């Protein structure tokens, strides 16, 4: 039996430095050599001296199983040692390799020469450590060699750590020695698929979650929420979701509603649904200490709270005042938390927003609970200090949240947004990049931040469009929405302040820029949904770096203004200065009347050889946008193009049982005509009898034709 196979070894204390249960058996003699085993195609696991079995991992889907010895010529091998009381792992970076990933931090897309702290932190305006520690931790580095081949290094530790990426990748942890997994494959895309094999993929979200979303701290009272919804519809600006921040609660008590300002949440949700909107409501982890408040009383009765070093319930201060925090390492606590969503979701809520879950604690050093607080564990999680579980507190919370929403609405796909998370947390929640500011710097930073989150396994992310804090100028907000319409998660949000930041708040010109930008997103929903499905299956990002177009082109490696959506669409913000763009055929396209004339709109280019599916402009995703379906066709040098379209019910789980349709389209030039046909279909979703519009994008302009889906022929103009 392989030394990597036993899953219970960590729980029994066989992992060096683990907290031992009093009944744990005596561990076997420690090894003195690094254990290296293949655990997948191009994937190797390295166990440090003293570790005899792969521990239970919160980052990984399952405990790795060994498949044989690592080849002698394996190029990336970690070195383990202790340094100044810390565990240190060193990985030599291959000559000329460019580094990426490292999760959610500020800084450039290319991570060479960076140093970050992996310690989830409430970091308003990214002020602490210049944003080098934020709300999430991803102990992961992606490397791309000059020849385009790639590798990834996963440091499987939840403890507080630093990660430096110089000539060596150096990971220093305050915890015990940890396993290191190395993926080595032919391309960065293949490495990310390997990461997804290890840590899982994002579940396919409901289609409405891909629409534009509007938030504020806070829209209150409930009549104001409906005013915002009506304003979107009156002004014909597409939108799908309105968000409720903490002011809907009764004294900031989670799972409660203010009886004066939100007296009937079920009615509010019903009226939002009637207008074509979904709603997402905030739930924080801190539970107000208030005897008679049923959440506090039931949690106390079941002894669910995190303990301090003296084994008392730890008390901190957050929005409600004095609070206690659920200990999500305990299966009983997870079940208790999940059960709270049954009544909450019965009010008609569509999604949940877990915030402040680093966890954030006011008025204390470090803005979180003490390192020596106690988590009692259970199941596969051993008891341990907060120092061990801090970075996964938010991840454990959103896992329990997702389970609760799923149990409450078993026929719907859950939508959860979280501020705090950990590597692998894409399995449970989407994310946004926290409390940014209304500055040009934060607008420009948002692109490499979102790309690197995708390169760290989290494809569903985006910043607060327009900036959370501070005053946005009309020009800044207009530029932000013009590019923000293409983030995977597209939400405008702002702090509690006099300035309004809805699309119409900056005057008619900015409103029109916003309308065009958001309409472009809605036309792209068929393409975006196809990309999200691809990501949910294979783990590739939705928002991709430009160098994915050609990983061997060194000129593309540092480009962080322009980006790709999938493989076929290139987004170049209006503010981009001298962007490095991929070679080959990339043709500029128009999606909405006026988008080429508005100087603030991002330029969109379609790759030669691609077919991009489009819908019509709709006001929300409940409308059928596929009547007609439009295919943008851009032929390659051989006169050919291919593309796919994924369709299903948009919610529910029928797609898991074949109730979907994945259509492959093909275009081919034949003399003076271009024929567009269906190359193949997958799934049992009935074929739609719908008109099809084909727009052939050429260097000379657009040639359009109409016909039936899969049977369109375009006549090319004869050369004179």
C-alpha positions in Angstrom: 0.0 0.0 0.0 1.4 3.4 -0.9 2.5 5.8 1.7 0.4 8.5 0.1 -2.8 6.6 0.3 -4.0 6.4 4.0 -6.4 9.2 4.5 -6.7 8.9 8.3 -3.0 9.2 9.1 -3.2 13.0 9.7 -6.3 12.6 12.0 -4.4 10.0 14.0 -1.4 12.3 14.5 1.0 10.8 12.0 1.7 14.2 10.5 4.7 15.9 12.1 3.5 18.7 14.3 -0.2 17.7 14.3 -2.2 18.0 17.5 -2.4 14.5 18.9 -5.6 13.0 20.3 -4.9 11.3 23.7 -6.0 8.0 22.2 -3.8 8.2 19.1 -1.5 5.2 18.5 2.2 5.5 18.6 3.3 6.7 15.1 5.8 4.6 13.1 9.4 5.7 12.9 9.8 8.9 11.0 11.4 8.8 7.6 14.6 10.8 7.0 14.2 11.2 3.3 11.8 13.1 1.1 9.1 10.8 -0.3 8.2 11.4 -3.9 5.4 9.7 -5.8 3.5 10.2 -9.0 -0.1 11.0 -8.2 -1.4 11.8 -11.7 -0.4 12.6 -15.3 2.5 15.0 -14.9 1.7 15.4 -11.2 4.1 14.5 -8.3 3.7 14.8 -4.6 6.6 15.3 -2.3 6.4 14.5 1.4 9.1 16.1 3.7 11.2 14.0 6.1 9.1 12.9 9.0 5.8 12.7 7.1 4.8 9.2 6.4 1.4 9.7 4.8 -0.4 12.4 2.9 -2.4 14.4 5.5 -6.1 15.3 5.1 -6.1 18.4 2.9 -8.7 21.1 2.8 -7.4 22.3 -0.6 -7.6 19.0 -2.4 -10.7 17.1 -3.4 -9.4 13.8 -2.1 -6.2 12.4 -0.6 -3.8 11.6 -3.5 -3.1 8.0 -4.4 0.3 7.1 -5.5 0.8 5.7 -9.1 4.5 5.0 -9.0 7.9 6.6 -8.6 8.7 10.0 -9.8 11.0 9.8 -12.8 14.7 10.5 -12.1 14.7 13.4 -14.5 11.7 15.1 -12.9 12.6 18.8 -13.3 11.0 20.5 -10.3 11.9 19.2 -6.8 11.3 21.1 -3.6 13.9 21.2 -0.8 12.6 21.2 2.8 14.3 22.6 6.0 13.6 24.5 9.2 14.7 28.1 9.4 14.3 30.5 12.4 11.7 28.2 13.8 9.7 28.0 10.6 9.2 25.4 8.0 10.8 26.5 4.7 10.4 25.0 1.2 12.6 26.1 -1.6 12.0 25.5 -5.3 14.5 26.6 -7.9 12.9 28.5 -10.8 13.9 27.3 -14.2 16.0 29.8 -16.2 13.8 32.4 -18.0 10.5 31.2 -16.4 7.8 33.7 -15.8 5.7 33.2 -12.6 2.0 33.8 -12.0 -0.8 32.8 -9.7 -0.3 33.4 -5.9 -4.0 34.2 -5.6 -5.6 37.5 -4.6 -3.0 40.1 -4.0 -2.1 43.5 -5.6 0.8 43.9 -7.9 1.7 43.0 -11.4 0.3 40.0 -13.4 3.9 38.6 -13.7 4.8 37.6 -10.1 8.6 37.3 -10.5 10.3 39.3 -7.7 7.2 39.5 -5.5 6.7 38.6 -1.8 3.3 38.2 -0.2 1.9 37.1 3.1 -0.7 34.3 3.2 -2.9 35.5 6.1 -6.5 36.4 5.3 -6.9 40.0 6.3 -9.7 42.6 6.4 -7.8 45.2 4.3 -9.8 48.4 3.7 -8.5 50.1 0.5 -5.6 47.5 0.4 -3.7 49.8 2.8 -2.1 47.1 5.0 1.2 45.8 3.6 0.4 47.7 0.3 -2.1 44.9 -0.5 0.4 42.1 -0.3 -1.9 40.3 2.1 -5.6 40.4 1.3 -8.8 38.4 2.0 -7.7 35.1 0.6 -4.8 32.7 0.5 -3.6 30.7 -2.4 -0.3 28.9 -1.7 0.2 28.2 -5.4 2.6 29.4 -8.1 2.2 28.9 -11.9 5.4 29.0 -13.9 5.8 29.3 -17.7 9.1 28.4 -19.3 10.4 30.2 -22.4 9.3 27.3 -24.6 5.7 27.6 -23.4 5.8 24.5 -21.2 4.7 25.1 -17.7 4.7 23.9 -14.1 2.8 24.6 -10.9 3.8 24.3 -7.3 1.2 23.8 -4.6 2.3 24.2 -0.9 -0.4 22.3 0.9 -0.5 24.2 4.2 -3.2 26.3 5.8 -0.8 28.0 8.4 0.3 31.6 8.2 3.1 31.8 5.6 5.1 34.0 3.3 5.6 33.3 -0.3 8.5 34.9 -2.3 9.0 34.4 -6.0 12.6 35.3 -7.0 15.2 33.1 -8.5 13.8 30.6 -6.0 10.2 30.2 -4.9 10.5 30.3 -1.1 7.5 29.3 1.1 8.0 29.9 4.8 5.3 28.6 7.1 4.7 29.0 10.9 3.3 25.5 10.9 4.8 22.0 10.5 6.3 20.5 7.4 3.8 20.2 4.6 3.5 18.2 1.4 4.3 19.9 -1.8 2.7 19.0 -5.1 4.3 19.8 -8.5 2.5 19.7 -11.8 4.6 19.7 -14.9 2.9 19.7 -18.3 3.2 21.0 -21.9 1.3 24.3 -21.4 -0.1 26.6 -18.7 -3.6 25.6 -19.7 -2.7 21.9 -19.1 -1.2 22.8 -15.7 -4.4 24.5 -14.7 -6.4 21.5 -15.7 -4.1 19.5 -13.4 -4.8 22.0 -10.6 -8.5 21.4 -11.1 -8.0 17.7 -11.0 -6.5 18.2 -7.5 -8.6 21.0 -6.1 -11.9 20.6 -8.0 -13.7 23.0 -10.3 -16.3 25.8 -9.9 -19.8 24.3 -9.9 -21.8 25.5 -12.9 -23.6 28.6 -11.5 -27.2 29.6 -12.3 -27.3 31.6 -15.5 -28.7 34.7 -13.8 -25.4 35.1 -11.8 -23.7 36.0 -15.1 -25.8 39.1 -15.5 -24.9 42.6 -14.3 -25.5 43.1 -10.6 -26.1 46.3 -8.5 -25.2 46.7 -4.9 -24.6 49.4 -2.2 -23.9 49.6 1.5 -26.9 49.7 1.8 -30.2 50.0 -0.2 -32.7 50.7 2.6 -35.6 50.6 3.2 -37.2 48.0 1.0 -39.0 50.6 -1.0 -35.6 52.0 -2.0 -34.6 48.5 -3.3 -37.7 48.5 -5.6 -36.9 52.1 -6.7 -33.5 50.9 -7.9 -35.0 48.0 -9.7 -37.6 50.1 -11.4 -35.0 52.7 -12.4 -33.0 50.0 -14.3 -36.1 48.9 -16.1 -37.3 52.4 -16.9 -33.9 53.4 -18.3 -33.5 50.1 -20.2 -30.2 49.2 -18.6 -30.0 45.4 -18.3 -29.5 44.0 -14.8 -30.2 40.7 -13.0 -29.4 41.1 -9.3 -29.8 43.6 -6.5 -27.8 43.0 -3.3 -28.8 43.6 0.3 -26.0 44.7 2.6 -26.0 44.5 6.4 -28.6 47.3 7.0 -31.5 45.0 6.2 -30.9 43.1 9.4 -32.4 43.8 12.8 -29.5 45.3 14.7 -27.0 43.5 12.5 -28.2 40.1 13.9 -27.6 37.6 11.1 -30.6 35.7 9.8 -32.9 38.5 10.9 -34.8 41.3 9.2 -35.4 44.8 10.5 -39.1 45.0 11.3 -39.3 48.7 10.3 -37.3 48.8 7.1 -37.6 45.3 5.8 -40.9 44.1 7.4 -41.8 41.6 4.7 -38.8 40.2 2.9 -40.8 37.5 1.2 -43.0 40.2 -0.5 -39.9 42.2 -1.4 -38.3 39.1 -3.1 -41.6 38.4 -4.8 -41.8 41.9 -6.2 -38.1 41.8 -7.4 -38.8 38.5 -9.1 -41.8 40.0 -10.9 -39.5 42.7 -12.2 -37.0 40.1 -13.5 -34.5 40.6 -10.6 -32.9 38.1 -8.3 -31.7 39.0 -4.8 -28.6 38.3 -2.8 -28.4 38.9 1.0 -25.4 39.3 3.3 -24.7 36.9 6.1 -21.7 37.5 8.4 -20.1 34.9 10.8 -20.3 37.0 14.0 -23.4 36.2 16.0 -24.6 38.9 18.4 -24.4 37.9 22.1 -28.0 38.5 22.9 -30.0 36.0 25.1 -33.4 35.6 23.6 -32.1 35.9 20.0 -32.7 32.5 18.6 -29.5 32.1 16.6 -27.4 32.9 19.6 -29.5 30.8 21.9 -29.5 27.7 19.6 -25.7 28.1 19.0 -25.0 28.3 22.7 -27.2 25.3 23.4 -25.2 23.3 20.9 -21.9 24.7 22.0 -20.8 25.8 18.5 -18.6 28.7 19.3 -14.8 29.1 18.8 -13.0 28.9 22.2 -10.3 31.1 23.6 -7.1 29.7 25.1 -8.9 29.3 28.4 -11.6 27.2 26.8 -14.3 30.0 27.1 -16.4 31.2 24.3 -14.3 33.7 22.4 -15.9 37.1 22.3 -15.1 39.8 19.7 -16.6 42.9 18.4 -18.0 43.4 14.9 -21.1 45.3 13.5 -23.6 44.0 16.1 -21.3 44.8 19.0 -20.1 41.8 21.1 -20.3 38.6 19.1 -19.3 35.0 19.2 -18.0 33.0 16.1 -19.1 29.6 14.9 -16.3 27.0 15.0 -16.7 25.6 11.4 -14.1 22.9 12.0 -16.8 21.0 13.9 -19.2 18.9 11.8 -21.9 19.7 14.3 -21.4 23.4 13.8 -21.4 23.1 10.1 -24.8 21.3 10.3 -26.2 23.9 12.7 -25.1 26.7 10.3 -26.5 25.0 7.3 -29.8 24.4 9.0 -30.2 28.2 9.6 -30.7 28.8 5.9 -33.9 26.7 5.6 -36.1 29.5 7.0 -34.0 32.3 5.5 -34.1 31.0 1.9 -37.9 30.4 2.4 -38.2 34.2 2.3 -37.4 34.0 -1.4 -33.7 34.9 -1.4 -31.8 33.7 -4.4 -28.2 33.9 -3.2 -26.1 34.6 -0.1 -23.1 36.9 0.5 -20.7 35.8 3.2 -18.6 38.8 4.3 -16.3 39.7 7.2 -15.3 36.0 7.3 -11.5 36.2 7.6 -12.8 36.5 10.3 -12.7 40.2 10.9 -12.7 41.5 14.5 -12.8 45.2 15.4 -10.6 47.0 17.8 -7.9 44.4 18.2 -4.4 44.0 16.9 -4.4 42.2 13.6 -8.2 42.7 13.2 -8.9 39.0 13.8 -9.1 36.6 16.7 -6.0 35.5 18.6 -3.6 32.9 17.2 -4.1 30.7 20.2 -7.9 30.5 20.0 -9.0 26.9 19.9 -10.8 25.1 17.1 -12.0 21.7 18.3 -12.2 19.9 15.0 -14.0 16.7 14.2 -14.3 14.2 11.4 -11.1 14.5 9.4 -10.1 17.8 11.1 -8.0 17.6 14.2 -8.1 20.1 17.0 -5.8 23.0 16.4 -5.1 26.7 17.1 -6.5 29.5 15.1 -3.1 30.0 13.6 -3.7 26.7 11.8 -7.3 27.3 10.7 -7.5 31.1 10.2 -6.8 30.9 6.5 -9.6 28.4 5.9 -12.2 29.9 8.3 -14.0 31.6 5.4 -13.7 28.5 3.2 -15.2 26.3 5.9 -18.0 28.8 6.4 -19.0 29.0 2.7 -18.9 25.3 2.4 -21.5 25.1 5.2 -23.5 28.0 3.6 -23.6 26.3 0.3 -24.8 23.0 1.9 -27.5 24.9 3.7 -28.8 26.7 0.5 -28.7 23.5 -1.4 -30.8 21.7 1.3 -33.3 24.6 1.3 -33.6 24.8 -2.5 -32.6 21.3 -3.8 -33.8 22.0 -7.3 -31.8 25.2 -7.7 -28.1 25.8 -8.1 -26.7 27.7 -5.1 -25.0 31.1 -5.5 -22.6 32.1 -2.8 -20.2 35.1 -2.8 -17.4 35.2 -0.3 -14.8 37.7 0.7 -12.5 35.2 2.4 -11.4 31.9 0.9 -8.5 29.5 0.4 -7.1 27.5 -2.5 -9.8 25.1 -3.6 -12.6 27.3 -2.3 -13.9 27.8 -5.9 -15.8 24.6 -5.1 -18.1 26.5 -2.8 -18.3 30.2 -3.7 -17.6 33.0 -6.2 -15.5 35.9 -4.9 -14.9 39.6 -5.2 -11.7 41.4 -4.4 -12.9 43.3 -1.3 -12.7 46.9 -0.3 -11.0 48.6 -3.2 -11.1 52.3 -3.8 -12.4 54.7 -6.5 -9.0 55.3 -8.0 -7.4 54.7 -11.4 -4.7 52.6 -9.7 -7.4 50.2 -8.3 -9.2 50.1 -11.7 -5.9 49.0 -13.4 -5.0 46.6 -10.6 -8.3 44.8 -10.9 -7.3 43.2 -14.2 -4.2 41.4 -13.1 -5.9 40.6 -9.7 -8.8 38.9 -11.5 -6.5 37.1 -14.0 -4.2 35.7 -11.3 -7.3 34.5 -9.3 -8.2 32.6 -12.4 -4.7 31.3 -12.7 -5.0 30.1 -9.1 -8.1 28.0 -9.7 -10.9 30.6 -9.0 -12.5 31.6 -12.3 -15.6 33.4 -10.9 -14.3 36.8 -9.6 -14.3 40.5 -10.1 -13.8 43.7 -8.2 -16.3 46.3 -7.0 -16.9 48.2 -10.2 -16.3 51.9 -9.7 -14.5 51.3 -6.4 -16.0 50.6 -3.0 -14.7 53.6 -1.1 -14.0 57.2 -2.1 -15.5 59.4 -4.7 -15.5 58.3 -8.3 -15.2 60.9 -11.0 -17.6 60.4 -14.0 -14.6 59.6 -16.2 -13.3 56.9 -13.9 -16.6 55.3 -13.3 -17.4 55.3 -17.1 -14.0 53.6 -17.9 -14.6 51.1 -15.1 -18.0 50.0 -16.2 -16.8 49.8 -19.9 -14.2 47.2 -18.9 -16.1 45.8 -15.9 -18.8 44.5 -18.1 -16.4 41.8 -19.1 -15.2 40.6 -15.7 -16.5 37.1 -14.9 -18.3 38.6 -11.9 -19.7 42.0 -12.9 -21.1 44.0 -9.9 -21.2 47.7 -9.1 -20.9 48.4 -5.4 -20.1 51.3 -3.1 -19.6 52.3 0.5 -22.2 54.0 2.7 -21.5 57.6 1.5 -23.4 60.5 -0.1 -22.2 59.7 -3.6 -24.5 57.4 -5.6 -22.8 55.0 -8.0 -25.6 53.6 -10.1 -25.1 53.8 -13.9 -27.3 57.0 -14.1 -25.8 58.8 -11.2 -23.1 60.5 -13.3 -25.2 62.1 -16.0 -26.6 61.1 -19.4 -23.3 60.6 -21.1 -21.9 58.1 -18.5 -25.3 56.4 -18.4 -25.2 55.8 -22.1 -21.6 54.4 -21.8 -22.8 52.1 -19.1 -25.9 51.0 -21.1 -23.8 50.2 -24.1 -21.2 48.3 -22.0 -23.8 46.2 -20.2 -25.8 45.5 -23.3 -22.5 44.1 -24.8 -22.3 41.8 -21.8 -25.8 40.6 -22.3 -25.2 40.0 -26.0 -22.2 37.8 -25.0 -24.2 35.8 -22.4 -24.4 32.7 -24.7 -20.6 32.8 -25.1 -20.0 33.6 -21.4 -22.2 30.7 -20.3 -20.4 28.4 -22.6 -17.1 29.5 -21.0 -18.4 29.0 -17.5 -19.5 25.5 -18.4 -16.0 24.8 -19.9 -14.5 26.1 -16.6 -16.8 24.0 -14.5 -15.7 20.9 -16.4 -12.0 21.5 -17.0 -11.0 24.2 -14.6 -9.6 26.7 -17.2 -10.2 30.4 -16.4 -13.0 32.5 -18.0 -10.8 35.6 -17.9 -7.4 34.7 -19.3 -4.0 36.4 -19.8 -3.2 37.4 -23.3 -0.2 35.1 -23.3 -2.6 32.2 -23.4 -3.0 33.0 -27.1 0.7 32.0 -27.6 2.5 30.9 -24.4 5.8 30.9 -26.4 5.6 34.6 -27.3 7.7 36.5 -24.6 6.2 39.8 -25.6 2.9 38.7 -24.2 4.1 37.5 -20.8 3.7 40.8 -18.9 0.6 42.2 -20.6 -1.9 43.1 -17.9 -4.1 45.7 -19.5 -5.7 43.6 -22.2 -7.1 40.2 -21.5 -8.9 37.3 -23.2 -12.4 36.0 -22.5 -12.0 32.4 -23.4 -9.7 31.7 -26.3 -11.7 33.7 -28.9 -12.4 37.2 -27.6 -9.8 39.8 -26.8 -10.7 42.8 -24.6 -8.6 45.9 -24.9 -9.6 48.7 -22.4 -9.8 52.2 -23.7 -7.2 53.3 -21.2 -4.7 50.6 -22.2 -1.4 52.2 -23.4 0.6 50.3 -25.9 -0.8 46.9 -25.0 1.1 43.8 -26.2 -1.4 41.9 -28.4 -1.1 38.4 -29.9 0.0 37.9 -33.4 -2.2 36.4 -36.0 -5.7 37.4 -37.2 -7.7 39.4 -34.6 -10.6 41.3 -36.1 -12.4 44.2 -34.3 -16.2 43.6 -33.8 -19.2 45.7 -32.9 -21.9 44.1 -30.7 -24.2 47.1 -30.0 -25.1 50.2 -31.9 -22.8 53.0 -30.8 -20.1 50.8 -29.2 -17.5 51.7 -31.9 -18.3 55.4 -31.6 -18.0 55.7 -27.8 -14.3 56.3 -27.1 -14.6 54.8 -23.6 -15.7 51.4 -24.7 -13.2 48.6 -24.6 -12.2 47.3 -28.1 -13.3 43.8 -28.7 -11.5 41.6 -31.2 -12.4 38.1 -32.4 -9.7 35.6 -33.2 -9.3 34.4 -36.7 -10.7 30.8 -36.8 -13.3 31.4 -34.2 -17.1 31.4 -34.1 -18.6 33.3 -31.1 -22.3 32.8 -30.3 -24.3 35.9 -29.3 -27.8 36.5 -28.1 -30.0 39.5 -28.6 -30.1 42.4 -26.1 -32.4 41.5 -23.1 -33.1 43.3 -19.9 -32.4 40.2 -17.7 -31.4 36.6 -18.2 -35.0 35.4 -17.7 -35.8 36.5 -21.2 -35.0 34.2 -24.1 -32.0 35.8 -25.7 -31.6 33.1 -28.4 -34.3 34.4 -30.8 -32.5 34.8 -33.0 -29.1 33.3 -32.3 -26.2 35.2 -33.8 -22.9 33.7 -34.8 -19.9 35.9 -35.2 -17.6 34.2 -37.7 -14.0 35.2 -38.2 -12.2 32.9 -40.7 -8.6 31.9 -40.3 -6.0 32.0 -43.2 -7.4 28.7 -44.5 -10.9 30.0 -44.7 -12.2 28.0 -41.7 -13.7 28.7 -38.2 -15.1 26.7 -35.3 -17.0 27.4 -32.2 -19.3 25.9 -29.6 -22.5 26.9 -27.8 -23.6 25.4 -24.5 -27.3 25.5 -23.5 -29.4 24.1 -20.7 -32.3 25.2 -18.5 -30.1 27.9 -16.8 -30.8 26.5 -13.3 -31.3 23.1 -11.7 -29.4 19.9 -12.3 -31.0 18.4 -15.4 -27.7 19.0 -17.2 -26.1 16.4 -15.0 -28.4 13.8 -16.5 -27.9 14.9 -20.1 -30.5 17.6 -20.3 -28.2 20.1 -22.1 -27.1 20.8 -25.6 -23.5 21.5 -26.7 -23.5 22.4 -30.3 -20.3 22.6 -32.4 -20.4 25.0 -35.3 -18.2 25.0 -38.4 -17.7 27.6 -41.1 -15.8 26.9 -44.3 -15.1 29.0 -47.3 -15.9 27.3 -50.6 -15.1 29.6 -53.5 -17.3 32.7 -53.3 -19.4 31.3 -50.4 -19.0 30.6 -46.8 -21.1 27.8 -45.4 -22.0 27.6 -41.7 -23.1 24.3 -40.4 -23.5 22.2 -37.3 -20.5 19.9 -36.9 -21.9 18.0 -34.0 -24.2 17.9 -31.0 -23.9 16.5 -27.5 -26.7 16.1 -24.9 -30.4 15.4 -24.8 -31.7 19.0 -24.8 -34.0 19.3 -27.7 -32.7 21.2 -30.7 -34.2 24.6 -31.1 -36.2 25.6 -34.2 -34.9 29.1 -34.3 -33.6 31.6 -36.9 -29.9 32.1 -37.1 -28.0 35.2 -38.1 -24.5 34.8 -39.2 -22.2 37.8 -39.3 -19.0 37.2 -41.1 -16.3 39.6 -39.8 -13.8 40.4 -42.6 -11.1 42.9 -42.9 -13.3 44.9 -45.3 -16.4 44.9 -43.1 -19.3 42.6 -42.0 -21.3 40.3 -44.3 -24.5 39.1 -42.8 -27.0 36.4 -43.7 -30.1 34.8 -42.1 -31.3 31.2 -42.2 -32.1 28.2 -40.1 -29.8 27.2 -37.2 -26.9 25.3 -38.7 -27.8 26.0 -42.4 -26.6 29.4 -43.5 -24.7 30.2 -46.6 -23.0 33.6 -47.1 -22.2 35.0 -50.5 -18.9 36.8 -50.7 -18.5 39.8 -52.9 -16.7 39.1 -56.1 -13.3 40.6 -56.6 -13.1 43.2 -59.3 
